[in-house]
């Protein structure tokens, strides 16, 4: 039996921005789920909802201007070899620097960016910055995360191809990370994406393995270079026998 939870948005005169419509719809969907699922909820405006919408619109506009002004940046998290304690590579984490100099972590704006349709632009910016760093530092190795939008974005692959063309030693130092939930959305499309990356000489990592429903058969079909086990399996490893 299939059930459906539906969130509806009504507007009369001039429709608001797409990001605002999506935000209202998402709020209504959440209301439908809270009402017991398998039902319909119409978005009801309230001061709290209006304040949330203003925050979403402001954050999306901030990211848009940040992409134009060069304020969407990368932070570098070291991935360390457990035996030698030497840094193996760095994972690139997206950050937004506000005009006042404050840095905003990805979790504070990426959900809104995904709703607004800006995610592909953010992924392209992250790739450009990573390639610049790899070109400037010949011994550096980086890992870049991509969203579900990018795994089916041929223009992103063409951009990567153009950036690493004729530089196989640079491509070898780049790892592209895909989360398990993204991989499962379309396993065949993801497998093609992985093959394209490996053909260019890049490594591919499957992130958050075990968070969803990936079987080892799917893992074999993806043929990634690295599997990053979801933290829920290894958190408290020294104390938890099951982990």
Secondary structure, DSSP 8 states (H G I E B T S, - for coil): -----EEE----SS---HHHHHHHHHHHHHHHHHTTSSSEEE----HHHHHHHHHHHHHHHHHHHHHHHT-EEEEEEEEE-TTT--EEEEEEEEEEE-TTS-EEEGGGTHHHHHHHT-HHHHHHHHHHHHHHHHHH-TT--EEEE--HHHHT-HHHHHHHHHHHTT-HHHHTTEEEEEEHHHHHH-HHHHHHHHHHHHHTT-EEEEEEETSS---HHHHHHHT-SEEEE-HHHHTTTTT-S--
